[in-house]
Amino acid sequence: MTEHVRRFMAVMGMQDVHVECHMEEPGMLRISIMAGPLGNMLIGAQGANLHALAHVIRCVLRKHIAENVHISVDVNGYRVRRERTLFEFATEVAKRAQRTGRPVALSPMSAIDRRIIHMALKLHKDVLTESTGDGTERRVVVRPVFL
């Protein structure tokens, strides 16, 4: 897999990137691309370019791996940092929902970011999460649970 991604990046004119692929758990392939200063261009505003890059890489690799394998692509550790930030944000929002007793609607976000929020609060028994809205207006609402 590493060689396929490395060749794809070379076709894009990025020969000086370091690519690592590993199965983090069964059914989960993580691809990490270290691109130095070019990383910002690959990530784009709010991860938009990274999202597109990940889609293309998934299409390229689907020919070589089983369909039930989830492929996660990260550039310069952006996805890891974003996930950590969203986990912290989700915890703060959960505290606010519990403190005020009112639902908290988050700003619209990508499906990946919404999933991270849902996963971060999954074990919080004092709140429930749900996604509402359509398309680019889809958002997470965090609701307090009253026992």
C-alpha positions in Angstrom: 0.0 0.0 0.0 2.8 2.4 0.9 4.3 2.1 -2.6 1.0 2.8 -4.3 0.5 6.0 -2.2 4.1 7.0 -2.8 3.7 6.6 -6.6 0.4 8.5 -6.5 2.1 11.4 -4.7 5.0 11.4 -7.2 2.5 11.7 -10.0 1.2 14.8 -8.2 4.7 16.2 -8.3 5.5 15.4 -4.6 8.4 13.1 -4.6 9.8 14.3 -1.3 7.1 12.9 0.9 7.3 10.2 3.5 4.4 7.7 3.5 3.6 5.1 6.2 0.7 2.7 6.1 -0.3 0.4 8.9 -3.3 -1.6 10.0 -4.2 0.1 13.3 -6.8 -2.6 14.1 -8.6 -5.1 12.0 -10.5 -3.3 9.2 -8.7 0.0 9.8 -5.8 1.1 7.5 -4.1 4.3 8.5 -2.0 6.2 6.0 0.3 8.9 7.2 1.9 11.3 4.8 4.6 13.6 6.0 5.0 16.3 3.4 6.8 19.1 5.2 5.9 22.6 4.0 3.8 21.2 1.2 1.5 19.7 3.8 -0.5 23.0 4.1 -1.4 22.8 0.5 -2.4 19.1 0.8 -4.6 19.9 3.9 -6.3 23.0 2.6 -8.8 25.3 4.4 -10.5 23.3 7.2 -9.1 20.1 5.7 -11.0 20.4 2.5 -8.0 19.3 0.3 -7.2 16.5 2.7 -10.7 15.2 2.4 -10.5 15.2 -1.4 -7.0 13.7 -1.4 -8.2 10.9 1.0 -11.1 10.2 -1.4 -8.8 9.8 -4.4 -6.3 7.6 -2.4 -9.2 5.4 -1.3 -10.3 5.0 -5.0 -6.8 4.1 -6.0 -6.3 1.5 -3.1 -9.8 -0.1 -3.4 -8.4 -2.3 -6.2 -5.8 -3.7 -3.8 -7.7 -4.2 -0.5 -10.9 -5.6 0.8 -14.0 -3.4 0.7 -14.7 -3.7 4.4 -11.4 -2.0 5.3 -11.8 1.7 6.4 -9.0 3.9 5.1 -7.9 7.0 7.0 -5.5 9.4 5.5 -3.5 12.0 7.5 -1.1 14.7 6.3 1.6 16.1 8.7 -0.5 14.9 11.7 -3.4 17.2 10.9 -6.1 14.6 11.4 -4.7 13.6 14.8 -4.5 17.2 16.0 -8.0 17.9 14.7 -9.4 14.8 16.4 -7.8 15.8 19.7 -9.2 19.4 19.4 -12.7 18.1 18.6 -12.6 15.7 21.6 -11.7 18.6 23.9 -14.4 20.8 22.3 -17.0 18.0 22.6 -16.2 17.6 26.3 -16.7 21.4 26.9 -19.9 21.4 25.0 -21.2 18.4 27.0 -20.4 20.3 30.2 -22.2 23.4 28.9 -25.3 21.4 28.0 -25.4 19.8 31.4 -24.8 23.0 33.2 -27.5 25.0 31.4 -29.9 22.1 30.9 -30.4 23.1 27.3 -29.4 21.6 24.0 -26.3 23.0 22.3 -26.3 23.1 18.5 -22.8 23.1 17.0 -21.8 24.9 13.8 -22.2 22.8 10.6 -19.3 20.4 10.1 -18.1 17.6 7.9 -19.2 14.1 8.3 -15.8 13.1 9.7 -15.9 15.9 12.3 -19.5 15.0 13.3 -18.4 11.4 13.7 -15.6 12.4 16.0 -18.0 14.5 18.2 -20.4 11.6 18.4 -17.6 9.2 19.4 -16.2 11.6 21.9 -19.5 11.8 23.7 -20.6 8.3 23.3 -19.6 7.3 26.8 -20.9 10.5 28.4 -24.1 9.2 30.1 -25.2 12.8 30.9 -25.6 13.8 27.2 -27.0 12.5 23.9 -25.9 13.6 20.5 -27.8 13.7 17.2 -27.0 15.1 13.8 -29.6 17.4 12.2 -29.9 19.4 9.0 -29.0 18.5 5.4 -26.0 18.8 3.2 -23.5 21.6 4.2 -25.8 22.7 7.0 -25.7 19.3 8.9 -24.6 19.8 12.5 -24.4 18.0 15.8 -26.8 18.8 18.6 -25.7 17.9 22.2 -28.7 17.4 24.5 -28.5 17.0 28.3 -30.0 13.8 29.8 -32.1 14.3 32.9 -32.1 11.3 35.2 
